[in-house]
């Protein structure tokens, strides 16, 4: 089994180790030598002096790219998505669906399951599925087609989970809908990450949902009522309750930088992640696209629903979101690695395998420069 030495500035969750060597053997990380010239024998040396060696990014909210969407239920589309996001430094992601009919969601889940079973790991890995909807509030539906929204249905969810047990790793729902709290408790017992979003819930309902097992907030500030100082709601709960984790679309379009600054002040480094919420036009061109059975218009890289002009996800991959956080708020590389890798891995129960550069973890590694441009990606120890 060959041993590779990757030289550069190693980004760990708590510190930056400059001019060090990350040792990889087979598919695993086997050591960190805190010098440029490793004292241990290596079969191959990859010199990225001056660059930053990150754990592969993990995007928990990603719909599509290059004209493809998870909800299409298309094997080739999924393959193209995994290729593209690997070039952005994303080594694992949750294939995210939009609110759709039972039959379309069932097919999408089946195709993701088939893709994972048939394709060996060569590009970004689909770690599982994120069902965003269909159990969402009509009043805060955003880009979701109102025709596809419905009340939580335990039998439907049991059928989705049974297609490939363990595949569905996250569900976004509105906690105020009838049956939501029962479904949250059920999903939590199945080790599914439950996220609150597209909701008009009051703060008390959000706290009850937290007690039932919901520990994440979907795209903070978006898909929820604005802050009301006399009427606590999902937003006040997200910002004020320490133990809830929030995700934020850091494309500088969904949330103004001055408002993002408030979120960063409210949430400690263990309860904040970035996501792309990337949709079909990502990496592609402006124009008209389908999303959830309706038309989406993309102009200057900004995606909106044609009928309502509501924002419809982003076209900014996760590495550029992290670059925005770094340039606007001077966030350290170590914290960016937590925001983009470790905390997402923890939320889906995979932190023992991925999410940080530690011995015995998978060698999913990305090489970035200081502006988070991707120079190389390693999947399970193989440079792709």
URRA-V773460 format. One record per backbone hydrogen bond with DSSP energy under -0.5 kcal/mol. CO is the residue of the C=O (numbers start at 1). NH is the residue of the N-H. If there is no record, write none. Layout:
co: {CO:CO}
nh: {NH:NH}
This chain:
co: {2:3:3:4:4:5:5:6:7:8:8:9:10:10:15:15:16:17:17:20:21:21:22:23:23:24:25:27:28:28:29:31:32:33:33:36:44:45:46:46:48:51:52:52:53:54:57:57:58:59:61:61:62:63:65:68:69:70:74:75:76:77:78:79:80:81:82:82:83:84:85:85:86:89:89:91:92:93:93:93:94:94:95:97:101:102:103:104:105:106:107:108:109:110:111:112:113:114:115:118:120:125:125:128:129:129:129:130:130:131:131:134:134:135:137:138:141:145:146:153:154:155:156:157:158:159:160:160:161:164:167:167:169:170:171:172:173:173:174:177:179:180:181:182:183:184:185:186:187:187:188:192:193:194:194:195:196:198:199:201:202:203:204:205:206:207:208:209:209:210:213:213:215:216:217:219:223:228:232:233:234:235:236:237:240:241:245:246:247:248:248:249:256:256:257:258:259:260:261:262:263:268:271:273:275:277:278:278:279:280:281:282:287:289:291:294:295:296:297:297:298:299:301:302:303:304:305:310:313:314:315:317:317:318:319:320:321:322:323:324:325:325:326:332:333:334:335:336:337:337:338:338:339:340:341:342:343:344:345:345:346:350:350:353:356:358:361:362:363:363:364:365:366:366:367:367:368:369:373:376:377:378:378:379:381:382}
nh: {26:43:44:6:24:7:46:22:48:10:20:53:12:17:12:17:18:10:20:8:23:33:6:30:31:4:28:363:25:30:360:23:34:21:35:38:5:47:7:48:51:9:54:368:11:366:91:92:60:94:277:278:96:70:68:65:72:73:78:79:80:81:82:83:84:85:86:124:87:87:88:90:89:57:91:125:59:95:127:128:62:96:130:132:105:106:107:108:109:110:111:112:113:114:115:116:117:118:119:120:122:93:127:95:131:169:170:97:132:133:172:136:150:174:140:141:144:148:149:157:158:159:160:161:162:163:163:164:164:167:129:169:193:131:195:133:175:197:177:180:183:184:185:186:187:188:189:190:190:192:191:194:171:215:216:173:218:137:225:234:206:207:208:209:210:211:212:213:214:213:194:215:245:196:247:222:199:231:203:237:238:239:240:241:242:244:217:273:220:250:275:251:259:260:261:262:263:264:265:266:267:271:246:248:250:314:63:64:282:67:284:66:298:296:294:291:306:289:299:304:287:302:303:299:312:297:309:305:312:279:317:320:321:322:323:324:325:326:327:328:329:331:330:336:337:338:339:340:341:342:343:344:274:58:345:346:347:348:350:351:349:353:354:362:358:361:29:364:365:381:56:378:54:368:375:376:52:372:369:367:384:365:380:382:383:379}
